[in-house]
Amino acid sequence: MSVSPPNTQHCPACGKEQPRTYRFCEQCGAQLLLPTTASDSTSDAVDSRQTMLDQIRAEIEDLKSMAAAFGVERIRDGSWFNEFIHAMLASNHAVYILIADQVYLPPMIRS
């Protein structure tokens, strides 16, 4: 019997290749072997959920530090973004045009 690709399985009775989602062989009707046990999939789901929660907590901590750096009111009214853009443009020595508090980048000049 050949090795099945990850998304397929072989019937233990007749050997016909089946999609992994099938529980019974479409050729002979035999019950197909389940690829993982319920406890394995439950454990994987718990680990996945915990990883997701850890990532969310890390994002919240990053947002808290950003709020502390810029100030909550400046984040609410959006003024922090203009300062951020101005700082980024200044640090990259970019040429920009400021018109009525709006930043415009001129087209690239090629020599």
DRENPA-3360 file (N, C-alpha, C; in nm, 2 decimals, always signed):
BEGIN
1 = MSVSPPNT = +0.09/-0.12/+0.00/+0.00/+0.00/+0.00/+0.09/+0.12/+0.00 ~ +0.06/+0.23/-0.08/+0.14/+0.35/-0.09/+0.10/+0.44/+0.03 ~ +0.19/+0.54/+0.04/+0.17/+0.64/+0.15/+0.07/+0.74/+0.09 ~ -0.02/+0.78/+0.18/-0.13/+0.88/+0.13/-0.07/+1.02/+0.15 ~ -0.11/+1.11/+0.05/-0.08/+1.25/+0.07/-0.15/+1.30/+0.20 ~ -0.11/+1.42/+0.26/-0.17/+1.46/+0.38/-0.32/+1.48/+0.38 ~ -0.38/+1.51/+0.27/-0.52/+1.53/+0.27/-0.60/+1.41/+0.22 ~ -0.54/+1.30/+0.21/-0.61/+1.17/+0.18/-0.57/+1.06/+0.27;
9 = QHCPACGK = -0.64/+0.95/+0.26/-0.61/+0.83/+0.34/-0.65/+0.71/+0.26 ~ -0.60/+0.59/+0.30/-0.64/+0.47/+0.23/-0.73/+0.39/+0.32 ~ -0.82/+0.32/+0.25/-0.92/+0.23/+0.33/-0.83/+0.11/+0.38 ~ -0.85/+0.08/+0.51/-0.78/-0.04/+0.56/-0.83/-0.17/+0.50 ~ -0.95/-0.17/+0.45/-1.01/-0.30/+0.40/-0.97/-0.32/+0.25 ~ -1.00/-0.22/+0.17/-0.98/-0.24/+0.02/-0.86/-0.16/-0.03 ~ -0.81/-0.07/+0.04/-0.69/+0.01/-0.01/-0.73/+0.13/-0.09 ~ -0.86/+0.16/-0.12/-0.89/+0.27/-0.21/-0.86/+0.40/-0.14;
17 = EQPRTYRF = -0.80/+0.49/-0.22/-0.76/+0.63/-0.16/-0.89/+0.71/-0.14 ~ -0.90/+0.77/-0.03/-1.02/+0.85/+0.01/-0.98/+0.99/+0.06 ~ -1.06/+1.09/+0.05/-1.03/+1.22/+0.12/-1.03/+1.19/+0.27 ~ -0.95/+1.27/+0.34/-0.93/+1.25/+0.48/-1.06/+1.29/+0.56 ~ -1.15/+1.36/+0.49/-1.28/+1.40/+0.56/-1.38/+1.28/+0.56 ~ -1.36/+1.18/+0.48/-1.45/+1.07/+0.47/-1.43/+0.98/+0.60 ~ -1.55/+0.93/+0.65/-1.54/+0.84/+0.77/-1.56/+0.70/+0.72 ~ -1.62/+0.68/+0.60/-1.64/+0.54/+0.55/-1.59/+0.54/+0.41;
25 = CEQCGAQL = -1.54/+0.42/+0.37/-1.49/+0.40/+0.23/-1.61/+0.41/+0.13 ~ -1.59/+0.48/+0.02/-1.70/+0.49/-0.08/-1.70/+0.37/-0.16 ~ -1.60/+0.28/-0.16/-1.60/+0.16/-0.24/-1.66/+0.04/-0.17 ~ -1.61/+0.02/-0.04/-1.65/-0.10/+0.03/-1.73/-0.08/+0.15 ~ -1.74/+0.05/+0.20/-1.82/+0.09/+0.31/-1.75/+0.07/+0.45 ~ -1.63/+0.02/+0.45/-1.55/+0.00/+0.57/-1.53/+0.14/+0.64 ~ -1.53/+0.13/+0.78/-1.50/+0.25/+0.85/-1.35/+0.28/+0.83 ~ -1.32/+0.41/+0.80/-1.19/+0.46/+0.78/-1.12/+0.50/+0.91;
33 = LLPTTASD = -0.99/+0.49/+0.92/-0.92/+0.53/+1.04/-0.91/+0.68/+1.05 ~ -0.94/+0.73/+1.17/-0.93/+0.87/+1.19/-0.78/+0.91/+1.21 ~ -0.74/+1.02/+1.14/-0.60/+1.06/+1.15/-0.54/+1.10/+1.28 ~ -0.63/+1.16/+1.37/-0.59/+1.20/+1.50/-0.69/+1.16/+1.60 ~ -0.65/+1.15/+1.72/-0.75/+1.12/+1.83/-0.82/+1.25/+1.87 ~ -0.93/+1.24/+1.93/-1.00/+1.36/+1.98/-0.92/+1.43/+2.08 ~ -0.84/+1.36/+2.17/-0.76/+1.43/+2.27/-0.65/+1.51/+2.20 ~ -0.59/+1.46/+2.09/-0.49/+1.53/+2.02/-0.54/+1.66/+1.96;
41 = STSDAVDS = -0.66/+1.65/+1.89/-0.71/+1.77/+1.83/-0.76/+1.87/+1.94 ~ -0.81/+1.82/+2.05/-0.85/+1.91/+2.16/-0.72/+1.98/+2.21 ~ -0.62/+1.91/+2.23/-0.49/+1.97/+2.28/-0.44/+2.07/+2.19 ~ -0.44/+2.04/+2.06/-0.40/+2.14/+1.95/-0.48/+2.26/+1.96 ~ -0.61/+2.25/+1.97/-0.70/+2.36/+1.98/-0.68/+2.45/+2.10 ~ -0.65/+2.39/+2.21/-0.62/+2.46/+2.33/-0.49/+2.54/+2.32 ~ -0.39/+2.47/+2.26/-0.26/+2.54/+2.24/-0.27/+2.65/+2.14 ~ -0.35/+2.63/+2.03/-0.37/+2.74/+1.93/-0.44/+2.86/+2.00;
49 = RQTMLDQI = -0.54/+2.83/+2.08/-0.62/+2.94/+2.15/-0.53/+3.01/+2.24 ~ -0.44/+2.94/+2.32/-0.35/+3.00/+2.41/-0.25/+3.09/+2.33 ~ -0.20/+3.04/+2.22/-0.11/+3.12/+2.14/-0.18/+3.25/+2.09 ~ -0.30/+3.24/+2.05/-0.37/+3.36/+2.00/-0.39/+3.46/+2.12 ~ -0.43/+3.41/+2.24/-0.45/+3.50/+2.35/-0.32/+3.56/+2.39 ~ -0.21/+3.49/+2.38/-0.08/+3.55/+2.41/-0.04/+3.66/+2.31 ~ -0.08/+3.64/+2.19/-0.05/+3.75/+2.08/-0.14/+3.87/+2.11 ~ -0.26/+3.85/+2.15/-0.35/+3.96/+2.17/-0.30/+4.04/+2.29;
57 = RAEIEDLK = -0.26/+3.97/+2.40/-0.21/+4.04/+2.52/-0.08/+4.12/+2.48 ~ +0.00/+4.07/+2.40/+0.12/+4.14/+2.35/+0.09/+4.26/+2.27 ~ -0.01/+4.25/+2.19/-0.06/+4.37/+2.11/-0.12/+4.47/+2.20 ~ -0.19/+4.43/+2.30/-0.25/+4.53/+2.40/-0.14/+4.60/+2.47 ~ -0.04/+4.53/+2.51/+0.07/+4.60/+2.58/+0.14/+4.70/+2.49 ~ +0.16/+4.66/+2.36/+0.22/+4.75/+2.26/+0.13/+4.88/+2.25 ~ +0.00/+4.86/+2.24/-0.09/+4.97/+2.23/-0.09/+5.06/+2.35 ~ -0.08/+5.00/+2.47/-0.07/+5.08/+2.59/+0.06/+5.16/+2.59;
65 = SMAAAFGV = +0.17/+5.11/+2.55/+0.30/+5.19/+2.54/+0.29/+5.30/+2.44 ~ +0.22/+5.27/+2.33/+0.20/+5.38/+2.23/+0.11/+5.49/+2.28 ~ +0.00/+5.45/+2.35/-0.09/+5.55/+2.41/-0.01/+5.63/+2.52 ~ +0.08/+5.57/+2.59/+0.16/+5.65/+2.69/+0.25/+5.74/+2.62 ~ +0.31/+5.70/+2.51/+0.41/+5.78/+2.44/+0.35/+5.90/+2.37 ~ +0.23/+5.88/+2.31/+0.17/+5.99/+2.23/+0.06/+6.06/+2.31 ~ +0.01/+6.00/+2.41/-0.10/+6.06/+2.49/-0.24/+6.01/+2.44 ~ -0.32/+5.98/+2.53/-0.45/+5.92/+2.49/-0.53/+6.02/+2.41;
73 = ERIRDGSW = -0.54/+6.15/+2.45/-0.62/+6.24/+2.37/-0.57/+6.26/+2.23 ~ -0.43/+6.26/+2.21/-0.38/+6.27/+2.08/-0.41/+6.15/+1.99 ~ -0.42/+6.04/+2.05/-0.46/+5.92/+1.97/-0.60/+5.93/+1.94 ~ -0.69/+5.97/+2.03/-0.83/+5.99/+2.00/-0.86/+6.09/+1.89 ~ -0.79/+6.20/+1.89/-0.82/+6.30/+1.79/-0.73/+6.29/+1.66 ~ -0.64/+6.19/+1.66/-0.56/+6.16/+1.54/-0.44/+6.25/+1.52 ~ -0.42/+6.35/+1.61/-0.30/+6.44/+1.58/-0.17/+6.37/+1.59 ~ -0.16/+6.26/+1.66/-0.03/+6.18/+1.67/+0.01/+6.14/+1.54;
81 = FNEFIHAM = -0.08/+6.11/+1.45/-0.05/+6.05/+1.32/+0.03/+6.15/+1.24 ~ -0.02/+6.28/+1.24/+0.05/+6.39/+1.16/+0.20/+6.40/+1.22 ~ +0.21/+6.40/+1.35/+0.35/+6.41/+1.40/+0.43/+6.29/+1.36 ~ +0.37/+6.18/+1.36/+0.45/+6.06/+1.32/+0.49/+6.07/+1.18 ~ +0.41/+6.11/+1.09/+0.44/+6.12/+0.95/+0.55/+6.23/+0.93 ~ +0.54/+6.34/+1.00/+0.64/+6.44/+0.99/+0.77/+6.39/+1.04 ~ +0.78/+6.32/+1.14/+0.90/+6.26/+1.20/+0.96/+6.16/+1.10 ~ +0.88/+6.08/+1.04/+0.93/+5.98/+0.94/+0.99/+6.05/+0.82;
89 = LASNHAVY = +0.92/+6.15/+0.77/+0.97/+6.22/+0.65/+1.10/+6.29/+0.68 ~ +1.10/+6.35/+0.80/+1.23/+6.43/+0.84/+1.34/+6.33/+0.86 ~ +1.32/+6.22/+0.92/+1.43/+6.12/+0.94/+1.48/+6.06/+0.81 ~ +1.40/+6.05/+0.71/+1.44/+6.00/+0.58/+1.49/+6.11/+0.49 ~ +1.50/+6.23/+0.53/+1.55/+6.34/+0.45/+1.47/+6.35/+0.32 ~ +1.34/+6.32/+0.33/+1.25/+6.33/+0.21/+1.21/+6.47/+0.19 ~ +1.19/+6.51/+0.07/+1.13/+6.64/+0.03/+0.98/+6.62/+0.03 ~ +0.91/+6.71/+0.10/+0.77/+6.70/+0.10/+0.71/+6.85/+0.11;
97 = ILIADQVY = +0.59/+6.86/+0.07/+0.52/+6.99/+0.07/+0.41/+6.98/+0.17 ~ +0.40/+7.08/+0.26/+0.30/+7.09/+0.36/+0.20/+7.20/+0.32 ~ +0.07/+7.16/+0.29/-0.03/+7.26/+0.25/-0.15/+7.23/+0.35 ~ -0.18/+7.33/+0.42/-0.30/+7.33/+0.51/-0.30/+7.20/+0.60 ~ -0.18/+7.18/+0.66/-0.16/+7.06/+0.75/-0.17/+6.93/+0.68 ~ -0.16/+6.93/+0.54/-0.16/+6.80/+0.47/-0.03/+6.78/+0.40 ~ +0.02/+6.66/+0.41/+0.16/+6.63/+0.36/+0.14/+6.58/+0.21 ~ +0.22/+6.64/+0.12/+0.22/+6.59/-0.02/+0.36/+6.56/-0.06;
105 = LPPMIRS = +0.38/+6.45/-0.12/+0.51/+6.41/-0.17/+0.52/+6.44/-0.32 ~ +0.62/+6.52/-0.36/+0.63/+6.55/-0.50/+0.67/+6.43/-0.58 ~ +0.65/+6.43/-0.71/+0.70/+6.32/-0.79/+0.85/+6.31/-0.78 ~ +0.90/+6.19/-0.80/+1.05/+6.17/-0.79/+1.11/+6.24/-0.91 ~ +1.22/+6.31/-0.88/+1.29/+6.38/-0.99/+1.41/+6.30/-1.02 ~ +1.42/+6.26/-1.14/+1.53/+6.17/-1.19/+1.64/+6.26/-1.26 ~ +1.76/+6.24/-1.22/+1.87/+6.32/-1.29/+1.92/+6.26/-1.41;
% end
